[in-house]
C-alpha cells in the first residue's frame, strides 16, 4: 500500500503484486469535491461529506 507515486505501479506489475492506494490520498479528492460546492450547500447530506466520514471510520 502506498501513495500514488507512479513508479510503484510498475514495480507492483513486475512482481505480480496488487497495488493499493492510501486512504489519505483518496480522501483528498472527496475534500476537493466538497470545497467545490458553494458554502451554503456543504453539509452532512452531501456525498463527499458522507465519504469523508466513512473514510474517517476506517
mmCIF file of the N, C-alpha and C atoms, coordinates in Angstrom:
data_MODEL
# 
_entry.id   MODEL 
# 
loop_
_atom_site.group_PDB 
_atom_site.id 
_atom_site.type_symbol 
_atom_site.label_atom_id 
_atom_site.label_alt_id 
_atom_site.label_comp_id 
_atom_site.label_asym_id 
_atom_site.label_entity_id 
_atom_site.label_seq_id 
_atom_site.pdbx_PDB_ins_code 
_atom_site.Cartn_x 
_atom_site.Cartn_y 
_atom_site.Cartn_z 
_atom_site.occupancy 
_atom_site.B_iso_or_equiv 
_atom_site.pdbx_formal_charge 
_atom_site.auth_seq_id 
_atom_site.auth_comp_id 
_atom_site.auth_asym_id 
_atom_site.auth_atom_id 
_atom_site.pdbx_PDB_model_num 
ATOM 1   N N  . UNK A 1 1  ? 0.859   -1.164 0.000   1.00 0.00 ? 1  UNK A N  1 
ATOM 2   C CA . UNK A 1 1  ? 0.000   0.000  0.000   1.00 0.00 ? 1  UNK A CA 1 
ATOM 3   C C  . UNK A 1 1  ? 0.904   1.225  0.000   1.00 0.00 ? 1  UNK A C  1 
ATOM 4   N N  . UNK A 1 2  ? 0.587   2.179  -0.857  1.00 0.00 ? 2  UNK A N  1 
ATOM 5   C CA . UNK A 1 2  ? 1.421   3.370  -0.965  1.00 0.00 ? 2  UNK A CA 1 
ATOM 6   C C  . UNK A 1 2  ? 0.591   4.535  -1.490  1.00 0.00 ? 2  UNK A C  1 
ATOM 7   N N  . UNK A 1 3  ? 1.273   5.659  -1.654  1.00 0.00 ? 3  UNK A N  1 
ATOM 8   C CA . UNK A 1 3  ? 0.619   6.798  -2.276  1.00 0.00 ? 3  UNK A CA 1 
ATOM 9   C C  . UNK A 1 3  ? 0.598   6.574  -3.794  1.00 0.00 ? 3  UNK A C  1 
ATOM 10  N N  . UNK A 1 4  ? 0.259   7.582  -4.551  1.00 0.00 ? 4  UNK A N  1 
ATOM 11  C CA . UNK A 1 4  ? 0.116   7.446  -5.987  1.00 0.00 ? 4  UNK A CA 1 
ATOM 12  C C  . UNK A 1 4  ? 1.385   7.636  -6.791  1.00 0.00 ? 4  UNK A C  1 
ATOM 13  N N  . UNK A 1 5  ? 2.539   7.485  -6.173  1.00 0.00 ? 5  UNK A N  1 
ATOM 14  C CA . UNK A 1 5  ? 3.806   7.647  -6.884  1.00 0.00 ? 5  UNK A CA 1 
ATOM 15  C C  . UNK A 1 5  ? 3.849   6.646  -8.038  1.00 0.00 ? 5  UNK A C  1 
ATOM 16  N N  . UNK A 1 6  ? 3.934   7.148  -9.255  1.00 0.00 ? 6  UNK A N  1 
ATOM 17  C CA . UNK A 1 6  ? 3.757   6.341  -10.460 1.00 0.00 ? 6  UNK A CA 1 
ATOM 18  C C  . UNK A 1 6  ? 4.670   5.116  -10.570 1.00 0.00 ? 6  UNK A C  1 
ATOM 19  N N  . UNK A 1 7  ? 5.954   5.204  -10.257 1.00 0.00 ? 7  UNK A N  1 
ATOM 20  C CA . UNK A 1 7  ? 6.807   4.006  -10.390 1.00 0.00 ? 7  UNK A CA 1 
ATOM 21  C C  . UNK A 1 7  ? 6.343   2.809  -9.558  1.00 0.00 ? 7  UNK A C  1 
ATOM 22  N N  . UNK A 1 8  ? 5.597   3.037  -8.488  1.00 0.00 ? 8  UNK A N  1 
ATOM 23  C CA . UNK A 1 8  ? 5.123   1.924  -7.671  1.00 0.00 ? 8  UNK A CA 1 
ATOM 24  C C  . UNK A 1 8  ? 4.220   0.988  -8.468  1.00 0.00 ? 8  UNK A C  1 
ATOM 25  N N  . UNK A 1 9  ? 3.456   1.537  -9.394  1.00 0.00 ? 9  UNK A N  1 
ATOM 26  C CA . UNK A 1 9  ? 2.580   0.710  -10.231 1.00 0.00 ? 9  UNK A CA 1 
ATOM 27  C C  . UNK A 1 9  ? 3.375   -0.268 -11.081 1.00 0.00 ? 9  UNK A C  1 
ATOM 28  N N  . UNK A 1 10 ? 4.478   0.188  -11.657 1.00 0.00 ? 10 UNK A N  1 
ATOM 29  C CA . UNK A 1 10 ? 5.319   -0.676 -12.480 1.00 0.00 ? 10 UNK A CA 1 
ATOM 30  C C  . UNK A 1 10 ? 5.976   -1.769 -11.627 1.00 0.00 ? 10 UNK A C  1 
ATOM 31  N N  . UNK A 1 11 ? 6.397   -1.407 -10.425 1.00 0.00 ? 11 UNK A N  1 
ATOM 32  C CA . UNK A 1 11 ? 7.011   -2.390 -9.529  1.00 0.00 ? 11 UNK A CA 1 
ATOM 33  C C  . UNK A 1 11 ? 5.988   -3.463 -9.162  1.00 0.00 ? 11 UNK A C  1 
ATOM 34  N N  . UNK A 1 12 ? 4.788   -3.038 -8.844  1.00 0.00 ? 12 UNK A N  1 
ATOM 35  C CA . UNK A 1 12 ? 3.731   -3.991 -8.498  1.00 0.00 ? 12 UNK A CA 1 
ATOM 36  C C  . UNK A 1 12 ? 3.445   -4.914 -9.674  1.00 0.00 ? 12 UNK A C  1 
ATOM 37  N N  . UNK A 1 13 ? 3.373   -4.369 -10.875 1.00 0.00 ? 13 UNK A N  1 
ATOM 38  C CA . UNK A 1 13 ? 3.107   -5.184 -12.058 1.00 0.00 ? 13 UNK A CA 1 
ATOM 39  C C  . UNK A 1 13 ? 4.248   -6.168 -12.311 1.00 0.00 ? 13 UNK A C  1 
ATOM 40  N N  . UNK A 1 14 ? 5.473   -5.706 -12.200 1.00 0.00 ? 14 UNK A N  1 
ATOM 41  C CA . UNK A 1 14 ? 6.646   -6.542 -12.442 1.00 0.00 ? 14 UNK A CA 1 
ATOM 42  C C  . UNK A 1 14 ? 6.688   -7.741 -11.490 1.00 0.00 ? 14 UNK A C  1 
ATOM 43  N N  . UNK A 1 15 ? 6.290   -7.535 -10.251 1.00 0.00 ? 15 UNK A N  1 
ATOM 44  C CA . UNK A 1 15 ? 6.347   -8.590 -9.245  1.00 0.00 ? 15 UNK A CA 1 
ATOM 45  C C  . UNK A 1 15 ? 4.991   -9.254 -9.009  1.00 0.00 ? 15 UNK A C  1 
ATOM 46  N N  . UNK A 1 16 ? 4.034   -8.947 -9.879  1.00 0.00 ? 16 UNK A N  1 
ATOM 47  C CA . UNK A 1 16 ? 2.684   -9.519 -9.815  1.00 0.00 ? 16 UNK A CA 1 
ATOM 48  C C  . UNK A 1 16 ? 2.043   -9.290 -8.445  1.00 0.00 ? 16 UNK A C  1 
ATOM 49  N N  . UNK A 1 17 ? 2.107   -8.042 -7.992  1.00 0.00 ? 17 UNK A N  1 
ATOM 50  C CA . UNK A 1 17 ? 1.516   -7.646 -6.723  1.00 0.00 ? 17 UNK A CA 1 
ATOM 51  C C  . UNK A 1 17 ? 0.248   -6.846 -6.966  1.00 0.00 ? 17 UNK A C  1 
ATOM 52  N N  . UNK A 1 18 ? -0.583  -6.784 -5.986  1.00 0.00 ? 18 UNK A N  1 
ATOM 53  C CA . UNK A 1 18 ? -1.761  -5.925 -6.037  1.00 0.00 ? 18 UNK A CA 1 
ATOM 54  C C  . UNK A 1 18 ? -1.368  -4.614 -5.372  1.00 0.00 ? 18 UNK A C  1 
ATOM 55  N N  . UNK A 1 19 ? -1.462  -3.513 -6.121  1.00 0.00 ? 19 UNK A N  1 
ATOM 56  C CA . UNK A 1 19 ? -1.068  -2.206 -5.601  1.00 0.00 ? 19 UNK A CA 1 
ATOM 57  C C  . UNK A 1 19 ? -2.292  -1.504 -5.043  1.00 0.00 ? 19 UNK A C  1 
ATOM 58  N N  . UNK A 1 20 ? -2.246  -1.193 -3.775  1.00 0.00 ? 20 UNK A N  1 
ATOM 59  C CA . UNK A 1 20 ? -3.337  -0.490 -3.103  1.00 0.00 ? 20 UNK A CA 1 
ATOM 60  C C  . UNK A 1 20 ? -2.947  0.958  -2.886  1.00 0.00 ? 20 UNK A C  1 
ATOM 61  N N  . UNK A 1 21 ? -3.882  1.857  -3.093  1.00 0.00 ? 21 UNK A N  1 
ATOM 62  C CA . UNK A 1 21 ? -3.639  3.262  -2.801  1.00 0.00 ? 21 UNK A CA 1 
ATOM 63  C C  . UNK A 1 21 ? -3.978  3.566  -1.348  1.00 0.00 ? 21 UNK A C  1 
ATOM 64  N N  . UNK A 1 22 ? -3.507  4.682  -0.849  1.00 0.00 ? 22 UNK A N  1 
ATOM 65  C CA . UNK A 1 22 ? -3.769  5.010  0.558   1.00 0.00 ? 22 UNK A CA 1 
ATOM 66  C C  . UNK A 1 22 ? -5.049  5.841  0.684   1.00 0.00 ? 22 UNK A C  1 
ATOM 67  N N  . UNK A 1 23 ? -5.730  5.672  1.812   1.00 0.00 ? 23 UNK A N  1 
ATOM 68  C CA . UNK A 1 23 ? -6.997  6.360  2.050   1.00 0.00 ? 23 UNK A CA 1 
ATOM 69  C C  . UNK A 1 23 ? -6.834  7.870  2.200   1.00 0.00 ? 23 UNK A C  1 
ATOM 70  N N  . UNK A 1 24 ? -5.685  8.310  2.699   1.00 0.00 ? 24 UNK A N  1 
ATOM 71  C CA . UNK A 1 24 ? -5.472  9.757  2.859   1.00 0.00 ? 24 UNK A CA 1 
ATOM 72  C C  . UNK A 1 24 ? -5.491  10.454 1.508   1.00 0.00 ? 24 UNK A C  1 
ATOM 73  N N  . UNK A 1 25 ? -4.894  9.825  0.513   1.00 0.00 ? 25 UNK A N  1 
ATOM 74  C CA . UNK A 1 25 ? -4.892  10.434 -0.817  1.00 0.00 ? 25 UNK A CA 1 
ATOM 75  C C  . UNK A 1 25 ? -6.280  10.354 -1.453  1.00 0.00 ? 25 UNK A C  1 
ATOM 76  N N  . UNK A 1 26 ? -6.985  9.268  -1.224  1.00 0.00 ? 26 UNK A N  1 
ATOM 77  C CA . UNK A 1 26 ? -8.353  9.140  -1.732  1.00 0.00 ? 26 UNK A CA 1 
ATOM 78  C C  . UNK A 1 26 ? -9.253  10.199 -1.095  1.00 0.00 ? 26 UNK A C  1 
ATOM 79  N N  . UNK A 1 27 ? -9.106  10.377 0.216   1.00 0.00 ? 27 UNK A N  1 
ATOM 80  C CA . UNK A 1 27 ? -9.920  11.343 0.950   1.00 0.00 ? 27 UNK A CA 1 
ATOM 81  C C  . UNK A 1 27 ? -9.743  12.752 0.403   1.00 0.00 ? 27 UNK A C  1 
ATOM 82  N N  . UNK A 1 28 ? -8.543  13.064 -0.036  1.00 0.00 ? 28 UNK A N  1 
ATOM 83  C CA . UNK A 1 28 ? -8.243  14.396 -0.554  1.00 0.00 ? 28 UNK A CA 1 
ATOM 84  C C  . UNK A 1 28 ? -9.157  14.763 -1.731  1.00 0.00 ? 28 UNK A C  1 
ATOM 85  N N  . UNK A 1 29 ? -9.444  13.783 -2.606  1.00 0.00 ? 29 UNK A N  1 
ATOM 86  C CA . UNK A 1 29 ? -10.318 14.054 -3.749  1.00 0.00 ? 29 UNK A CA 1 
ATOM 87  C C  . UNK A 1 29 ? -11.754 14.357 -3.302  1.00 0.00 ? 29 UNK A C  1 
ATOM 88  N N  . UNK A 1 30 ? -12.218 13.663 -2.273  1.00 0.00 ? 30 UNK A N  1 
ATOM 89  C CA . UNK A 1 30 ? -13.556 13.954 -1.753  1.00 0.00 ? 30 UNK A CA 1 
ATOM 90  C C  . UNK A 1 30 ? -13.587 15.334 -1.101  1.00 0.00 ? 30 UNK A C  1 
ATOM 91  N N  . UNK A 1 31 ? -12.508 15.687 -0.418  1.00 0.00 ? 31 UNK A N  1 
ATOM 92  C CA . UNK A 1 31 ? -12.424 17.012 0.178   1.00 0.00 ? 31 UNK A CA 1 
ATOM 93  C C  . UNK A 1 31 ? -12.439 18.093 -0.912  1.00 0.00 ? 31 UNK A C  1 
ATOM 94  N N  . UNK A 1 32 ? -11.720 17.875 -2.002  1.00 0.00 ? 32 UNK A N  1 
ATOM 95  C CA . UNK A 1 32 ? -11.722 18.827 -3.121  1.00 0.00 ? 32 UNK A CA 1 
ATOM 96  C C  . UNK A 1 32 ? -13.122 18.976 -3.710  1.00 0.00 ? 32 UNK A C  1 
ATOM 97  N N  . UNK A 1 33 ? -13.836 17.863 -3.824  1.00 0.00 ? 33 UNK A N  1 
ATOM 98  C CA . UNK A 1 33 ? -15.210 17.910 -4.344  1.00 0.00 ? 33 UNK A CA 1 
ATOM 99  C C  . UNK A 1 33 ? -16.112 18.705 -3.415  1.00 0.00 ? 33 UNK A C  1 
ATOM 100 N N  . UNK A 1 34 ? -15.929 18.524 -2.129  1.00 0.00 ? 34 UNK A N  1 
ATOM 101 C CA . UNK A 1 34 ? -16.729 19.267 -1.151  1.00 0.00 ? 34 UNK A CA 1 
ATOM 102 C C  . UNK A 1 34 ? -16.424 20.762 -1.222  1.00 0.00 ? 34 UNK A C  1 
ATOM 103 N N  . UNK A 1 35 ? -15.162 21.108 -1.345  1.00 0.00 ? 35 UNK A N  1 
ATOM 104 C CA . UNK A 1 35 ? -14.766 22.518 -1.410  1.00 0.00 ? 35 UNK A CA 1 
ATOM 105 C C  . UNK A 1 35 ? -15.261 23.188 -2.692  1.00 0.00 ? 35 UNK A C  1 
ATOM 106 N N  . UNK A 1 36 ? -15.532 22.408 -3.733  1.00 0.00 ? 36 UNK A N  1 
ATOM 107 C CA . UNK A 1 36 ? -16.032 22.969 -4.993  1.00 0.00 ? 36 UNK A CA 1 
ATOM 108 C C  . UNK A 1 36 ? -17.495 23.396 -4.886  1.00 0.00 ? 36 UNK A C  1 
ATOM 109 N N  . UNK A 1 37 ? -18.194 22.900 -3.878  1.00 0.00 ? 37 UNK A N  1 
ATOM 110 C CA . UNK A 1 37 ? -19.592 23.288 -3.676  1.00 0.00 ? 37 UNK A CA 1 
ATOM 111 C C  . UNK A 1 37 ? -19.673 24.661 -3.019  1.00 0.00 ? 37 UNK A C  1 
ATOM 112 N N  . UNK A 1 38 ? -20.733 25.421 -3.311  1.00 0.00 ? 38 UNK A N  1 
ATOM 113 C CA . UNK A 1 38 ? -20.930 26.681 -2.596  1.00 0.00 ? 38 UNK A CA 1 
ATOM 114 C C  . UNK A 1 38 ? -21.057 26.394 -1.093  1.00 0.00 ? 38 UNK A C  1 
ATOM 115 N N  . UNK A 1 39 ? -20.574 27.305 -0.267  1.00 0.00 ? 39 UNK A N  1 
ATOM 116 C CA . UNK A 1 39 ? -20.561 27.090 1.188   1.00 0.00 ? 39 UNK A CA 1 
ATOM 117 C C  . UNK A 1 39 ? -21.931 26.757 1.756   1.00 0.00 ? 39 UNK A C  1 
ATOM 118 N N  . UNK A 1 40 ? -22.977 27.362 1.214   1.00 0.00 ? 40 UNK A N  1 
ATOM 119 C CA . UNK A 1 40 ? -24.319 27.120 1.755   1.00 0.00 ? 40 UNK A CA 1 
ATOM 120 C C  . UNK A 1 40 ? -24.874 25.747 1.370   1.00 0.00 ? 40 UNK A C  1 
ATOM 121 N N  . UNK A 1 41 ? -24.182 25.003 0.493   1.00 0.00 ? 41 UNK A N  1 
ATOM 122 C CA . UNK A 1 41 ? -24.629 23.663 0.095   1.00 0.00 ? 41 UNK A CA 1 
ATOM 123 C C  . UNK A 1 41 ? -23.796 22.557 0.723   1.00 0.00 ? 41 UNK A C  1 
ATOM 124 N N  . UNK A 1 42 ? -22.756 22.911 1.471   1.00 0.00 ? 42 UNK A N  1 
ATOM 125 C CA . UNK A 1 42 ? -21.911 21.910 2.126   1.00 0.00 ? 42 UNK A CA 1 
ATOM 126 C C  . UNK A 1 42 ? -22.601 21.454 3.408   1.00 0.00 ? 42 UNK A C  1 
ATOM 127 N N  . UNK A 1 43 ? -22.806 20.181 3.499   1.00 0.00 ? 43 UNK A N  1 
ATOM 128 C CA . UNK A 1 43 ? -23.460 19.670 4.700   1.00 0.00 ? 43 UNK A CA 1 
ATOM 129 C C  . UNK A 1 43 ? -23.366 18.168 4.768   1.00 0.00 ? 43 UNK A C  1 
ATOM 130 N N  . UNK A 1 44 ? -23.908 17.587 5.830   1.00 0.00 ? 44 UNK A N  1 
ATOM 131 C CA . UNK A 1 44 ? -23.781 16.142 6.037   1.00 0.00 ? 44 UNK A CA 1 
ATOM 132 C C  . UNK A 1 44 ? -24.507 15.301 4.997   1.00 0.00 ? 44 UNK A C  1 
ATOM 133 N N  . UNK A 1 45 ? -25.451 15.894 4.275   1.00 0.00 ? 45 UNK A N  1 
ATOM 134 C CA . UNK A 1 45 ? -26.197 15.128 3.268   1.00 0.00 ? 45 UNK A CA 1 
ATOM 135 C C  . UNK A 1 45 ? -25.441 14.992 1.946   1.00 0.00 ? 45 UNK A C  1 
ATOM 136 N N  . UNK A 1 46 ? -24.400 15.781 1.767   1.00 0.00 ? 46 UNK A N  1 
ATOM 137 C CA . UNK A 1 46 ? -23.641 15.737 0.519   1.00 0.00 ? 46 UNK A CA 1 
ATOM 138 C C  . UNK A 1 46 ? -22.785 14.469 0.450   1.00 0.00 ? 46 UNK A C  1 
ATOM 139 N N  . UNK A 1 47 ? -22.719 13.872 -0.734  1.00 0.00 ? 47 UNK A N  1 
ATOM 140 C CA . UNK A 1 47 ? -21.971 12.638 -0.927  1.00 0.00 ? 47 UNK A CA 1 
ATOM 141 C C  . UNK A 1 47 ? -20.501 12.754 -0.515  1.00 0.00 ? 47 UNK A C  1 
ATOM 142 N N  . UNK A 1 48 ? -19.781 13.825 -0.895  1.00 0.00 ? 48 UNK A N  1 
ATOM 143 C CA . UNK A 1 48 ? -18.380 13.914 -0.449  1.00 0.00 ? 48 UNK A CA 1 
ATOM 144 C C  . UNK A 1 48 ? -18.253 13.912 1.078   1.00 0.00 ? 48 UNK A C  1 
ATOM 145 N N  . UNK A 1 49 ? -19.164 14.586 1.766   1.00 0.00 ? 49 UNK A N  1 
ATOM 146 C CA . UNK A 1 49 ? -19.130 14.620 3.230   1.00 0.00 ? 49 UNK A CA 1 
ATOM 147 C C  . UNK A 1 49 ? -19.335 13.228 3.797   1.00 0.00 ? 49 UNK A C  1 
ATOM 148 N N  . UNK A 1 50 ? -20.267 12.484 3.221   1.00 0.00 ? 50 UNK A N  1 
ATOM 149 C CA . UNK A 1 50 ? -20.551 11.136 3.710   1.00 0.00 ? 50 UNK A CA 1 
ATOM 150 C C  . UNK A 1 50 ? -19.352 10.216 3.514   1.00 0.00 ? 50 UNK A C  1 
ATOM 151 N N  . UNK A 1 51 ? -18.673 10.341 2.361   1.00 0.00 ? 51 UNK A N  1 
ATOM 152 C CA . UNK A 1 51 ? -17.497 9.508  2.129   1.00 0.00 ? 51 UNK A CA 1 
ATOM 153 C C  . UNK A 1 51 ? -16.347 9.890  3.050   1.00 0.00 ? 51 UNK A C  1 
ATOM 154 N N  . UNK A 1 52 ? -16.165 11.176 3.297   1.00 0.00 ? 52 UNK A N  1 
ATOM 155 C CA . UNK A 1 52 ? -15.109 11.616 4.218   1.00 0.00 ? 52 UNK A CA 1 
ATOM 156 C C  . UNK A 1 52 ? -15.348 11.014 5.606   1.00 0.00 ? 52 UNK A C  1 
ATOM 157 N N  . UNK A 1 53 ? -16.603 10.995 6.032   1.00 0.00 ? 53 UNK A N  1 
ATOM 158 C CA . UNK A 1 53 ? -16.935 10.414 7.343   1.00 0.00 ? 53 UNK A CA 1 
ATOM 159 C C  . UNK A 1 53 ? -16.660 8.910  7.364   1.00 0.00 ? 53 UNK A C  1 
ATOM 160 N N  . UNK A 1 54 ? -17.011 8.220  6.282   1.00 0.00 ? 54 UNK A N  1 
ATOM 161 C CA . UNK A 1 54 ? -16.772 6.775  6.222   1.00 0.00 ? 54 UNK A CA 1 
ATOM 162 C C  . UNK A 1 54 ? -15.286 6.452  6.223   1.00 0.00 ? 54 UNK A C  1 
ATOM 163 N N  . UNK A 1 55 ? -14.517 7.224  5.476   1.00 0.00 ? 55 UNK A N  1 
ATOM 164 C CA . UNK A 1 55 ? -13.064 7.025  5.458   1.00 0.00 ? 55 UNK A CA 1 
ATOM 165 C C  . UNK A 1 55 ? -12.490 7.258  6.851   1.00 0.00 ? 55 UNK A C  1 
ATOM 166 N N  . UNK A 1 56 ? -13.017 8.256  7.556   1.00 0.00 ? 56 UNK A N  1 
ATOM 167 C CA . UNK A 1 56 ? -12.577 8.519  8.920   1.00 0.00 ? 56 UNK A CA 1 
ATOM 168 C C  . UNK A 1 56 ? -12.839 7.349  9.858   1.00 0.00 ? 56 UNK A C  1 
ATOM 169 N N  . UNK A 1 57 ? -13.914 6.620  9.631   1.00 0.00 ? 57 UNK A N  1 
ATOM 170 C CA . UNK A 1 57 ? -14.227 5.461  10.461  1.00 0.00 ? 57 UNK A CA 1 
ATOM 171 C C  . UNK A 1 57 ? -13.255 4.302  10.222  1.00 0.00 ? 57 UNK A C  1 
ATOM 172 N N  . UNK A 1 58 ? -12.690 4.271  9.019   1.00 0.00 ? 58 UNK A N  1 
ATOM 173 C CA . UNK A 1 58 ? -11.726 3.198  8.736   1.00 0.00 ? 58 UNK A CA 1 
ATOM 174 C C  . UNK A 1 58 ? -10.482 3.402  9.558   1.00 0.00 ? 58 UNK A C  1 
# 
